[in-house]
Amino acid sequence: MYQDFNPTGFDAQEWARLFKRVGFQFAVLTTKHHGGFCMFDTKTKTTVLRRFESNGKIHFQTDWSAYSIMETPFARDVVKEYSTALREQGLAVGLYFSHPDWMDYHSRFIEYHPWRDPDYTRHSDPQGWARGLKRHRQQVRELCSNYGKVDILSFDHGLPLEAWPELKGTLKMIRRLQPDVMLRLRGIGAWGDFFTPEGWAPDDLYDERIYQKQPWSVIGRYRTRDSVKHLLPSLISIVSAGGNMQINFNPDGKGRFSLPASRKLEQIGDWLRVNGEAIYAGQSHETALSIMNKKAKMLR
């Protein structure tokens, strides 16, 4: 429960120093997953539908809640500390944001919403429909306005086709606020800048049908529980094909990374200090992002 969330071991500076030391050029932090909990100081409110039992019957009631990190005992803006620390280490800042919000009752048009209503449309409940999408846009605006330059914005899942007019307006807003940001194409189609094979790496990394048409990054497949003997050859293979590799690196409930996971990345960092030129091709992350951005803009 968010009332008990208190990651007292979180140290953004320590995170950033580790990322720099092991050879990361960027990191992507989950700012809000499908459950709706915000790791940043949002000013938005949501209607949370609560289920309770009384006199042997099940009842539901709605309650307005900010439902963010600021309502926890920790009460610190994790996204702000993370963004600042990464920039100080010269790393690119990536933010993940889930389109779906399963805790917002006004977003029950979303697939897999616990109270999804197939009859809920902009016509059946215009005010509720507008509230859900307005909150979505407000949160994206906060991420694009309050944390300095955002290099990567990684969306997840999508909104229904009927919500495309509102989503298109949100994307135009993002381009105004963060003109150089790279957008993951998940849920926004051709408006996205880079493709992300999720949970898999293609057998043919040189498949020109996809991988030579736009920047790409393998996500969700590689984790720090994997051995270095598995991670390192995978990194070499993916980069040699022109792609990028992201490793799932999850902290514990106190905000700390486990020692075994960190040691694996330290070993990869040691290898990169000797052989990094073959991986980075002598480019800074600013140069690499600039090239990716130019390529992506040609496709818009």
Backbone bond lengths (Angstrom), bond angles and torsions (degrees), N, CA, C in turn:
res aa  C-N    CA-C-N  psi(-1)  N-CA   C-N-CA  omega(-1)  CA-C   N-CA-C  phi
1 M - - - 1.457 - - 1.525 109.47 -
2 Y 1.327 115.20 145.49 1.463 118.57 -177.16 1.524 112.07 -64.39
3 Q 1.346 117.37 -24.09 1.473 119.53 179.16 1.533 111.82 -65.66
4 D 1.343 117.15 -19.24 1.461 121.53 -178.22 1.527 112.54 -105.04
5 F 1.326 117.47 -1.47 1.464 120.61 -174.89 1.526 110.05 -76.12
6 N 1.328 115.93 116.33 1.466 119.99 -175.74 1.531 109.89 -150.12
7 P 1.349 117.52 74.93 1.475 121.28 -176.40 1.522 112.50 -75.88
8 T 1.307 116.14 71.16 1.466 122.04 -172.72 1.527 113.22 -64.02
9 G 1.344 117.76 -16.60 1.455 120.34 179.83 1.519 113.53 -88.07
10 F 1.332 117.47 -0.95 1.463 120.24 -178.06 1.522 110.60 -67.49
11 D 1.331 115.27 127.36 1.458 121.91 178.18 1.526 106.63 -138.77
12 A 1.318 117.50 99.93 1.457 121.45 -176.06 1.517 111.96 -60.25
13 Q 1.323 117.50 -36.62 1.455 120.97 178.88 1.530 110.59 -63.62
14 E 1.313 115.78 -41.17 1.464 119.87 178.61 1.523 110.78 -65.15
15 W 1.344 116.28 -42.13 1.458 120.58 175.86 1.523 110.36 -55.97
16 A 1.325 116.06 -52.50 1.463 120.98 -174.15 1.523 111.54 -63.19
17 R 1.326 117.15 -40.39 1.466 119.96 178.19 1.520 111.05 -62.93
18 L 1.341 116.58 -40.28 1.468 120.26 177.59 1.526 110.29 -64.42
19 F 1.335 117.24 -46.62 1.467 120.99 179.87 1.528 110.72 -56.94
20 K 1.327 115.65 -44.42 1.464 120.36 179.82 1.522 110.85 -64.30
21 R 1.309 116.07 -43.00 1.461 121.60 -175.45 1.524 112.41 -65.32
22 V 1.334 116.80 -35.59 1.471 119.27 -175.97 1.526 112.31 -91.79
23 G 1.336 117.65 2.04 1.455 119.37 172.19 1.504 116.60 100.47
24 F 1.345 118.93 7.26 1.458 120.05 175.59 1.532 109.15 -62.93
25 Q 1.326 116.67 148.07 1.454 120.83 171.07 1.527 111.33 -107.37
26 F 1.312 115.98 -16.17 1.460 121.56 176.32 1.519 108.09 -159.68
27 A 1.320 116.53 168.18 1.459 122.83 171.97 1.519 107.75 -140.95
28 V 1.322 116.06 155.02 1.468 121.63 179.35 1.521 108.19 -123.33
29 L 1.306 116.35 117.20 1.471 122.47 -177.75 1.522 110.24 -99.63
30 T 1.324 116.69 137.56 1.460 121.05 174.65 1.522 109.51 -73.43
31 T 1.328 116.87 110.84 1.459 120.92 178.81 1.523 111.52 -88.31
32 K 1.351 115.93 -31.55 1.465 121.08 175.96 1.514 108.63 -159.95
33 H 1.329 116.08 123.47 1.464 120.48 177.33 1.529 108.61 -96.57
34 H 1.333 116.81 -173.09 1.469 120.34 -174.24 1.525 112.66 -60.58
35 G 1.338 116.42 -26.92 1.458 120.12 -178.31 1.515 114.13 -70.59
36 G 1.334 117.59 -7.76 1.455 120.87 172.55 1.507 116.05 90.05
37 F 1.348 117.43 -6.87 1.463 119.63 -178.12 1.523 110.58 -74.39
38 C 1.318 117.41 125.59 1.465 122.78 -176.89 1.523 110.75 -96.51
39 M 1.329 115.78 129.12 1.461 121.34 177.14 1.522 111.07 -88.31
40 F 1.322 116.48 16.91 1.462 121.13 -179.70 1.523 109.35 -135.06
41 D 1.309 114.74 168.00 1.460 121.18 -176.95 1.531 109.41 -81.45
42 T 1.310 116.00 87.82 1.465 120.32 -179.82 1.523 110.41 -91.45
43 K 1.312 115.02 143.58 1.456 120.79 176.18 1.529 111.40 -96.46
44 T 1.318 115.94 2.26 1.462 119.98 -179.21 1.521 110.72 -79.08
45 K 1.289 114.92 159.95 1.458 122.12 174.51 1.527 108.33 -124.63
46 T 1.302 115.84 157.38 1.457 119.91 178.92 1.518 110.14 -137.58
47 T 1.319 115.50 155.20 1.459 119.05 173.29 1.520 108.18 -91.56
48 V 1.308 115.88 106.31 1.459 121.68 178.75 1.517 108.58 -90.28
49 L 1.316 116.23 126.38 1.453 120.80 178.89 1.521 109.27 -88.22
50 R 1.318 116.77 119.28 1.463 121.57 -177.71 1.528 110.47 -107.10
51 R 1.329 114.73 139.05 1.458 121.65 -179.27 1.524 108.56 -108.88
52 F 1.335 116.90 131.15 1.457 119.47 177.08 1.526 109.53 -147.44
53 E 1.335 115.04 161.01 1.468 121.15 -178.00 1.521 109.46 -113.13
54 S 1.315 115.66 134.23 1.464 120.95 179.03 1.525 108.99 -146.19
55 N 1.341 115.57 129.61 1.465 120.99 179.67 1.522 112.06 54.36
56 G 1.333 115.57 37.94 1.452 120.49 176.66 1.513 114.45 77.36
57 K 1.332 118.03 7.42 1.451 121.15 -179.57 1.531 110.61 -120.36
58 I 1.332 115.07 150.51 1.458 121.41 178.15 1.530 108.76 -90.62
59 H 1.322 115.93 129.86 1.460 121.12 179.58 1.532 109.41 -126.04
60 F 1.316 114.97 157.65 1.458 121.03 176.61 1.530 108.64 -128.89
61 Q 1.294 115.51 144.15 1.459 119.48 173.92 1.530 108.88 -144.36
62 T 1.296 116.73 152.80 1.459 120.16 177.79 1.521 109.52 -102.57
63 D 1.322 114.01 149.29 1.460 119.83 -178.37 1.524 108.21 -144.87
64 W 1.319 117.37 137.04 1.457 120.77 178.94 1.518 109.80 -81.71
65 S 1.307 115.89 132.32 1.462 120.37 -177.59 1.516 109.74 -149.50
66 A 1.342 117.31 143.01 1.468 120.57 174.46 1.524 109.44 -73.82
67 Y 1.339 117.23 -37.85 1.456 122.86 173.33 1.526 111.70 53.79
68 S 1.317 116.74 58.94 1.456 121.04 -179.39 1.522 110.26 -138.89
69 I 1.324 115.27 177.12 1.466 121.89 179.25 1.522 111.48 -57.19
70 M 1.324 117.07 -27.08 1.464 120.50 -176.93 1.527 112.06 -73.54
71 E 1.330 117.75 -13.66 1.469 121.31 176.82 1.525 111.96 -95.58
72 T 1.322 117.46 4.64 1.461 121.66 178.66 1.527 110.03 -95.85
73 P 1.334 118.15 169.00 1.470 119.77 174.78 1.533 111.99 -60.12
74 F 1.330 117.86 -26.23 1.469 122.06 -179.17 1.529 110.66 -68.92
75 A 1.307 117.12 -48.86 1.470 123.83 172.16 1.527 114.05 51.99
76 R 1.338 116.59 41.97 1.466 121.61 174.83 1.513 109.17 -129.89
77 D 1.323 116.66 144.47 1.457 121.74 -178.28 1.528 108.73 -79.06
78 V 1.324 116.26 98.01 1.458 121.87 -176.94 1.528 111.06 -63.09
79 V 1.332 117.32 -40.37 1.465 120.52 -178.19 1.523 110.77 -62.46
80 K 1.312 116.89 -39.64 1.467 120.49 179.62 1.519 111.00 -64.66
81 E 1.322 117.09 -47.65 1.462 120.48 -179.03 1.525 111.08 -64.39
82 Y 1.322 116.24 -41.80 1.471 121.78 179.22 1.530 111.03 -62.92
83 S 1.330 117.78 -47.93 1.462 121.61 -177.69 1.522 111.09 -62.11
84 T 1.322 116.18 -44.22 1.458 120.67 -179.66 1.524 111.15 -63.26
85 A 1.321 116.12 -44.18 1.469 120.38 -177.50 1.522 111.87 -65.92
86 L 1.329 117.98 -40.65 1.460 120.29 179.97 1.531 110.60 -64.37
87 R 1.326 116.36 -42.71 1.469 119.29 -179.64 1.532 111.38 -63.31
88 E 1.308 116.19 -37.68 1.459 119.70 179.77 1.534 111.70 -64.20
89 Q 1.330 116.91 -25.40 1.465 121.63 177.82 1.526 112.01 -94.76
90 G 1.329 117.18 4.86 1.462 120.71 179.22 1.506 113.75 74.46
91 L 1.327 117.86 23.70 1.460 122.57 179.89 1.527 110.20 -99.83
92 A 1.322 115.40 148.94 1.458 120.37 177.02 1.524 109.65 -74.58
93 V 1.322 116.54 145.28 1.467 123.00 -176.23 1.526 109.89 -99.77
94 G 1.322 115.50 120.42 1.459 121.67 176.34 1.518 110.44 -116.35
95 L 1.332 116.36 137.63 1.459 122.51 179.00 1.528 109.52 -126.02
96 Y 1.322 116.19 132.80 1.468 123.12 174.88 1.522 108.38 -98.64
97 F 1.335 115.95 140.07 1.466 120.47 178.54 1.523 108.74 -146.12
98 S 1.317 116.45 125.15 1.461 121.60 179.45 1.517 110.85 -85.01
99 H 1.341 116.15 126.06 1.466 119.56 173.32 1.538 111.13 -58.55
100 P 1.341 118.32 -51.00 1.462 118.73 -179.16 1.524 112.54 -67.87
101 D 1.300 116.30 146.53 1.466 122.47 172.84 1.516 107.02 -135.04
102 W 1.319 115.54 102.30 1.457 120.43 -173.77 1.515 113.36 -77.17
103 M 1.323 117.41 -5.95 1.457 119.20 177.98 1.524 112.88 -98.00
104 D 1.307 117.47 -9.85 1.465 121.23 -179.03 1.527 109.16 -90.85
105 Y 1.306 116.44 111.79 1.460 120.80 -177.87 1.519 111.53 -61.22
106 H 1.324 117.76 -30.05 1.465 120.87 179.95 1.523 112.45 -77.37
107 S 1.342 117.02 -0.06 1.463 120.71 177.64 1.521 111.44 -110.20
108 R 1.304 117.18 26.59 1.471 120.44 -175.87 1.525 113.19 -75.86
109 F 1.332 116.79 8.70 1.459 120.81 170.50 1.524 110.81 -79.52
110 I 1.334 117.75 -9.72 1.459 122.45 -174.44 1.526 110.47 -81.49
111 E 1.326 115.32 137.70 1.457 120.74 176.21 1.521 109.54 -60.70
112 Y 1.325 116.67 140.93 1.463 124.80 -178.92 1.528 113.41 73.03
113 H 1.320 118.46 4.11 1.465 119.89 172.70 1.528 107.63 -62.08
114 P 1.341 118.95 134.79 1.473 119.98 -176.14 1.519 113.42 -59.73
115 W 1.335 118.33 -23.72 1.456 121.01 177.00 1.529 110.44 -120.47
116 R 1.312 115.22 37.97 1.455 119.77 -176.97 1.533 110.32 -57.76
117 D 1.323 113.94 135.17 1.461 121.22 -179.86 1.523 108.00 -122.03
118 P 1.340 118.49 106.45 1.471 120.51 -178.19 1.528 113.04 -63.10
119 D 1.325 116.76 -17.54 1.467 120.46 179.45 1.532 112.37 -93.92
120 Y 1.317 115.81 0.62 1.467 120.68 -178.79 1.524 108.84 -83.97
121 T 1.314 117.52 115.81 1.457 122.55 -178.52 1.528 109.59 -138.07
122 R 1.328 115.57 176.87 1.459 119.47 176.32 1.521 111.38 -63.80
123 H 1.339 116.37 -20.04 1.466 120.36 -179.44 1.525 112.23 -91.03
124 S 1.350 116.93 -33.22 1.464 119.19 -178.80 1.527 112.34 -73.49
125 D 1.335 116.02 -32.78 1.469 121.16 179.77 1.525 108.45 -147.44
126 P 1.318 118.41 75.70 1.471 121.27 -175.72 1.523 113.30 -56.36
127 Q 1.329 117.69 -40.89 1.458 120.29 -177.05 1.535 111.50 -68.78
128 G 1.321 116.10 -44.65 1.465 119.84 179.24 1.522 111.44 -64.70
129 W 1.326 116.26 -43.04 1.467 121.79 178.48 1.528 109.89 -57.87
130 A 1.318 115.80 -46.54 1.469 120.77 -178.41 1.524 110.88 -65.22
131 R 1.338 117.94 -37.78 1.465 120.82 -179.29 1.533 111.41 -63.52
132 G 1.338 115.90 -44.69 1.462 119.57 -178.81 1.514 112.34 -61.06
133 L 1.334 117.05 -44.49 1.459 120.90 -177.80 1.530 111.81 -76.52
134 K 1.320 116.31 -29.80 1.463 119.19 176.30 1.522 110.13 -65.78
135 R 1.318 116.76 -42.26 1.463 120.71 179.41 1.526 110.48 -64.14
136 H 1.334 116.24 -41.52 1.466 120.92 176.35 1.523 110.11 -55.54
137 R 1.322 116.91 -47.67 1.463 120.57 -178.54 1.526 111.42 -67.21
138 Q 1.319 117.11 -39.79 1.463 120.09 -179.63 1.526 111.45 -61.34
139 Q 1.325 116.51 -40.45 1.456 119.31 -179.47 1.528 111.11 -68.22
140 V 1.333 117.08 -40.79 1.461 120.24 176.82 1.528 109.97 -63.54
141 R 1.340 117.01 -39.81 1.466 120.17 177.99 1.529 110.80 -61.60
142 E 1.325 116.90 -40.37 1.462 119.98 178.58 1.529 111.03 -61.04
143 L 1.328 116.60 -43.66 1.458 120.36 -179.48 1.524 111.56 -65.25
144 C 1.332 116.17 -34.16 1.467 120.27 -177.61 1.525 112.59 -86.77
145 S 1.322 117.70 -8.66 1.464 120.80 -174.97 1.525 114.09 -113.66
146 N 1.326 117.31 -28.25 1.465 120.34 -167.66 1.526 115.62 -104.43
147 Y 1.332 117.97 -0.49 1.465 119.40 -171.54 1.529 113.33 -129.52
148 G 1.317 116.60 25.95 1.451 119.64 178.32 1.514 111.47 71.46
149 K 1.327 115.51 -157.31 1.459 121.10 -176.85 1.533 110.15 -70.34
150 V 1.320 115.58 126.09 1.460 122.37 176.01 1.520 107.24 -104.96
151 D 1.330 117.20 121.35 1.466 121.08 -177.43 1.517 112.50 -85.42
152 I 1.332 116.12 -36.42 1.467 121.20 -176.99 1.521 108.76 -135.78
153 L 1.330 116.78 130.93 1.461 121.94 173.30 1.522 106.70 -120.85
154 S 1.315 115.39 111.80 1.462 121.73 -172.09 1.524 110.16 -104.81
155 F 1.325 116.16 98.05 1.461 120.94 177.95 1.522 110.26 -76.84
156 D 1.335 115.96 160.31 1.456 120.99 176.85 1.516 109.67 -137.47
157 H 1.338 114.46 147.37 1.463 122.79 -176.94 1.528 109.73 53.51
158 G 1.310 117.39 -154.01 1.456 118.20 -175.84 1.516 111.95 -159.18
159 L 1.309 114.94 177.44 1.451 122.81 175.50 1.526 108.17 -106.17
160 P 1.326 118.51 161.58 1.465 119.75 -179.90 1.522 111.51 -64.08
161 L 1.319 115.92 154.75 1.461 121.18 -178.53 1.525 111.33 -55.84
162 E 1.322 116.89 -33.88 1.457 120.92 -178.90 1.533 112.05 -64.00
163 A 1.333 116.58 -19.87 1.465 120.62 -179.25 1.526 112.06 -91.73
164 W 1.337 117.79 5.69 1.455 120.38 -175.70 1.538 113.38 -58.43
165 P 1.330 120.65 -40.65 1.477 118.61 179.16 1.532 112.57 -56.95
166 E 1.329 116.79 -43.13 1.463 119.98 178.90 1.529 110.90 -68.80
167 L 1.337 116.63 -42.05 1.459 120.23 -179.48 1.528 110.62 -63.93
168 K 1.318 117.00 -40.07 1.464 120.23 178.56 1.527 110.57 -61.62
169 G 1.324 116.72 -39.07 1.460 119.98 176.19 1.518 111.98 -63.31
170 T 1.337 116.47 -37.48 1.461 120.93 177.68 1.525 111.19 -66.02
171 L 1.322 116.84 -40.62 1.466 120.56 179.41 1.526 111.60 -65.47
172 K 1.317 117.05 -38.81 1.465 120.25 176.42 1.525 110.66 -64.19
173 M 1.323 115.87 -37.34 1.459 120.75 176.83 1.531 110.36 -62.19
174 I 1.339 116.12 -43.22 1.462 120.41 179.64 1.525 110.62 -59.97
175 R 1.330 116.83 -43.45 1.459 120.81 -178.64 1.527 111.49 -64.45
176 R 1.311 116.38 -30.49 1.471 119.31 177.44 1.525 110.71 -74.12
177 L 1.316 116.14 -42.68 1.456 120.45 -175.47 1.530 112.79 -78.19
178 Q 1.340 116.29 -35.21 1.468 121.35 -177.81 1.536 108.14 -134.09
179 P 1.331 117.83 75.04 1.466 120.79 -173.17 1.523 114.96 -61.31
180 D 1.321 118.38 -22.40 1.467 120.56 -177.36 1.520 113.51 -104.26
181 V 1.310 117.84 6.88 1.461 120.44 -178.06 1.522 110.54 -69.20
182 M 1.331 115.92 145.60 1.463 122.26 172.96 1.529 107.84 -97.25
183 L 1.338 116.35 125.54 1.464 121.52 -177.82 1.521 110.59 -104.38
184 R 1.328 115.51 127.82 1.460 119.22 171.29 1.520 108.07 -65.68
185 L 1.335 117.33 139.52 1.465 118.79 -173.21 1.526 113.92 -79.86
186 R 1.331 118.35 -3.08 1.459 120.70 -178.24 1.534 110.49 -58.61
187 G 1.309 116.59 119.40 1.457 121.46 176.39 1.511 114.79 82.55
188 I 1.356 117.72 -3.16 1.470 118.89 179.67 1.529 111.80 -129.97
189 G 1.328 117.34 3.03 1.459 121.32 172.98 1.511 114.30 56.32
190 A 1.333 115.45 -130.35 1.470 121.76 -174.01 1.518 112.78 -65.61
191 W 1.327 118.37 -11.22 1.466 120.75 177.07 1.519 111.16 -78.54
192 G 1.330 117.14 -9.30 1.457 120.54 -179.92 1.517 111.85 -84.99
193 D 1.321 115.80 164.29 1.462 122.22 -174.91 1.522 113.73 -108.70
194 F 1.331 117.60 -26.28 1.454 118.30 -178.13 1.525 110.33 -143.45
195 F 1.332 113.67 150.32 1.457 123.10 -175.32 1.524 109.60 -99.35
196 T 1.343 116.89 144.06 1.463 120.14 -177.12 1.525 111.57 -130.13
197 P 1.328 118.84 93.62 1.465 119.41 168.97 1.520 108.11 -56.58
198 E 1.323 117.44 120.03 1.468 120.56 -172.71 1.514 111.18 -109.52
199 G 1.323 115.71 119.83 1.456 120.84 177.40 1.509 113.68 80.93
200 W 1.302 116.86 6.03 1.465 119.91 179.67 1.519 109.88 -153.74
201 A 1.323 114.78 156.14 1.458 120.97 172.27 1.521 106.12 -120.84
202 P 1.295 118.09 132.40 1.469 120.40 -175.63 1.519 112.06 -63.43
203 D 1.328 115.69 147.86 1.459 120.14 176.93 1.518 110.60 -66.05
204 D 1.326 115.70 -39.00 1.456 120.69 178.61 1.521 108.70 -108.37
205 L 1.315 116.47 94.43 1.454 120.36 -175.73 1.523 112.85 -68.71
206 Y 1.323 115.75 -10.61 1.465 119.23 -178.42 1.528 111.64 -101.85
207 D 1.318 116.84 16.20 1.462 121.79 -178.58 1.527 109.50 -60.83
208 E 1.322 116.63 104.19 1.464 120.76 -173.90 1.527 112.83 -69.56
209 R 1.327 117.24 -12.92 1.472 118.79 179.76 1.518 111.14 -63.76
210 I 1.294 117.24 -28.95 1.461 120.47 -178.37 1.522 111.27 -122.07
211 Y 1.293 116.70 -51.66 1.453 120.03 -162.59 1.520 114.82 -79.61
212 Q 1.316 117.47 -15.66 1.452 118.38 176.85 1.531 111.53 -98.06
213 K 1.305 117.14 1.62 1.454 120.70 -177.54 1.517 112.87 -96.35
214 Q 1.315 118.10 -24.46 1.453 120.82 179.83 1.523 110.03 -159.54
215 P 1.323 117.74 160.97 1.465 120.17 177.38 1.531 110.79 -58.73
216 W 1.322 117.10 149.26 1.461 119.78 -179.10 1.518 110.70 -146.37
217 S 1.321 114.13 155.39 1.458 121.55 -177.55 1.517 109.31 -147.11
218 V 1.323 116.86 126.61 1.464 121.59 178.02 1.530 108.58 -78.94
219 I 1.319 116.70 125.91 1.463 120.87 -179.93 1.522 110.19 -128.39
220 G 1.325 116.06 159.36 1.466 121.24 170.60 1.507 115.62 73.83
221 R 1.332 118.58 -2.50 1.465 120.36 -178.60 1.519 112.14 -98.47
222 Y 1.310 116.08 -36.00 1.473 120.45 -173.18 1.512 110.49 -106.33
223 R 1.333 115.14 133.04 1.461 121.48 -176.28 1.516 109.81 -132.18
224 T 1.302 115.89 159.96 1.459 119.07 -179.09 1.527 112.07 -70.33
225 R 1.327 118.31 -7.56 1.464 118.97 173.79 1.532 110.61 -78.58
226 D 1.347 117.71 -15.08 1.462 121.43 176.21 1.522 109.63 -71.39
227 S 1.316 116.18 155.74 1.460 120.64 179.76 1.523 110.60 -77.59
228 V 1.314 116.23 156.15 1.454 120.99 176.21 1.525 110.33 -61.61
229 K 1.338 116.81 -34.06 1.465 120.81 178.49 1.526 111.80 -64.38
230 H 1.313 116.66 -20.11 1.466 120.79 176.08 1.532 110.64 -94.18
231 L 1.315 117.30 -42.12 1.463 121.28 -175.21 1.525 112.62 -67.64
232 L 1.315 117.04 -44.47 1.458 120.15 -173.65 1.528 112.89 -66.76
233 P 1.341 119.72 -48.60 1.472 118.68 176.51 1.537 112.20 -61.62
234 S 1.333 116.87 -33.45 1.464 119.82 178.26 1.526 110.26 -65.34
235 L 1.334 116.33 -43.01 1.463 120.78 177.34 1.521 110.59 -58.89
236 I 1.318 117.53 -47.12 1.462 121.93 -178.59 1.525 110.68 -62.10
237 S 1.317 116.32 -44.28 1.465 120.83 -178.16 1.521 111.81 -63.56
238 I 1.334 116.32 -45.44 1.465 120.73 -177.27 1.524 111.30 -67.83
239 V 1.320 116.36 -45.90 1.465 119.62 -178.63 1.523 110.84 -66.00
240 S 1.343 117.54 -36.56 1.462 120.26 -179.99 1.523 111.60 -64.20
241 A 1.333 116.21 -22.71 1.470 121.15 178.37 1.519 112.27 -91.53
242 G 1.342 116.74 3.03 1.459 120.02 177.28 1.507 114.52 92.89
243 G 1.339 117.45 8.92 1.455 120.84 -178.40 1.515 113.34 -101.60
244 N 1.288 115.39 -173.02 1.456 122.68 179.30 1.526 108.24 -128.76
245 M 1.308 117.08 155.11 1.465 121.78 -177.51 1.516 109.67 -127.54
246 Q 1.318 115.73 126.07 1.459 121.77 174.71 1.526 109.27 -110.43
247 I 1.316 116.03 136.99 1.459 122.01 -179.38 1.525 109.11 -109.21
248 N 1.332 116.99 129.90 1.460 120.54 174.61 1.526 109.21 -69.22
249 F 1.325 115.25 119.19 1.462 121.37 -175.77 1.518 107.04 -131.38
250 N 1.339 116.09 95.32 1.453 120.61 -169.62 1.530 112.37 -102.87
251 P 1.322 117.59 130.94 1.463 120.58 174.80 1.517 110.44 -78.02
252 D 1.321 116.07 167.08 1.458 119.97 174.93 1.532 109.29 -84.60
253 G 1.317 116.25 -174.50 1.459 120.60 -176.39 1.510 114.47 -64.82
254 K 1.318 116.92 -15.26 1.471 121.55 178.45 1.528 112.22 -97.00
255 G 1.353 115.77 0.59 1.455 118.49 177.41 1.512 114.57 88.47
256 R 1.339 117.16 13.83 1.462 120.90 -179.35 1.523 110.55 -109.10
257 F 1.328 116.00 150.08 1.456 121.41 174.63 1.522 109.10 -91.29
258 S 1.330 115.72 142.16 1.458 119.40 -178.27 1.523 110.51 -67.36
259 L 1.318 116.09 150.08 1.457 121.47 -179.44 1.533 111.88 -63.91
260 P 1.347 120.07 -44.07 1.471 119.01 178.49 1.528 112.95 -59.78
261 A 1.337 117.10 -41.23 1.470 120.15 179.66 1.525 110.32 -65.61
262 S 1.324 116.73 -43.84 1.466 120.31 -179.92 1.519 110.83 -63.21
263 R 1.320 117.48 -38.98 1.464 120.80 -179.02 1.526 111.21 -64.49
264 K 1.330 116.93 -36.99 1.472 119.40 177.13 1.519 110.47 -62.00
265 L 1.316 116.62 -44.63 1.454 119.99 179.91 1.527 110.91 -67.84
266 E 1.320 117.55 -33.74 1.460 120.76 176.82 1.536 109.87 -62.28
267 Q 1.316 116.78 -37.83 1.465 120.10 178.13 1.527 110.78 -65.08
268 I 1.333 116.33 -41.45 1.466 119.33 176.43 1.527 109.95 -64.94
269 G 1.330 116.50 -38.77 1.457 120.52 176.75 1.518 111.93 -60.89
270 D 1.334 117.10 -39.95 1.462 121.09 177.39 1.528 110.37 -60.69
271 W 1.328 115.87 -42.46 1.471 120.38 179.32 1.529 110.82 -65.53
272 L 1.331 116.41 -40.22 1.465 120.46 -179.00 1.524 111.97 -67.29
273 R 1.324 117.98 -31.41 1.457 119.46 178.90 1.529 111.78 -64.60
274 V 1.337 115.83 -25.04 1.464 120.73 178.13 1.531 110.87 -93.29
275 N 1.335 116.13 -40.17 1.458 120.67 -171.33 1.524 114.12 -116.06
276 G 1.329 115.93 11.30 1.464 119.65 -172.92 1.512 115.21 -59.90
277 E 1.328 117.50 -27.54 1.465 119.59 -179.38 1.524 111.05 -59.25
278 A 1.329 116.00 -34.33 1.463 119.90 179.52 1.528 111.85 -70.01
279 I 1.332 116.76 -24.58 1.463 121.13 179.96 1.525 111.11 -90.67
280 Y 1.305 116.27 -46.73 1.462 119.89 -174.85 1.528 113.02 -88.56
281 A 1.333 117.42 -12.15 1.469 122.08 -179.84 1.522 111.46 55.13
282 G 1.326 116.03 29.89 1.449 120.02 176.74 1.511 114.65 71.62
283 Q 1.375 117.86 14.84 1.456 120.61 -177.41 1.520 110.33 -104.07
284 S 1.315 115.53 139.34 1.453 119.95 169.90 1.506 108.56 -74.61
285 H 1.350 117.18 164.14 1.463 118.24 179.24 1.522 110.71 -64.59
286 E 1.360 117.24 -28.98 1.461 118.75 178.52 1.526 110.35 -64.52
287 T 1.347 116.68 -42.33 1.462 120.59 178.92 1.522 110.88 -65.69
288 A 1.345 115.83 -44.17 1.459 119.37 -179.40 1.526 111.07 -62.35
289 L 1.333 117.22 -44.06 1.457 120.30 179.38 1.522 111.20 -65.79
290 S 1.325 116.61 -36.04 1.458 120.27 178.72 1.519 110.85 -63.53
291 I 1.335 116.36 -43.84 1.468 120.35 178.35 1.523 110.29 -63.52
292 M 1.341 116.54 -44.79 1.462 120.12 179.19 1.521 110.86 -61.58
293 N 1.318 116.16 -40.72 1.462 120.46 -177.46 1.523 110.62 -66.47
294 K 1.343 117.92 -42.92 1.452 121.07 178.27 1.521 111.25 -61.58
295 K 1.335 115.68 -41.93 1.449 120.55 178.99 1.518 110.93 -64.65
296 A 1.328 115.60 -41.18 1.462 120.17 -179.23 1.536 111.01 -66.90
297 K 1.329 117.02 -40.97 1.458 120.01 -178.29 1.524 111.66 -64.13
298 M 1.329 116.52 -30.75 1.466 120.16 178.35 1.528 110.65 -66.31
299 L 1.327 116.11 -22.41 1.465 120.78 -176.55 1.524 112.31 -93.94
300 R 1.335 117.75 -8.51 1.458 119.57 -176.44 1.520 111.41 -74.96
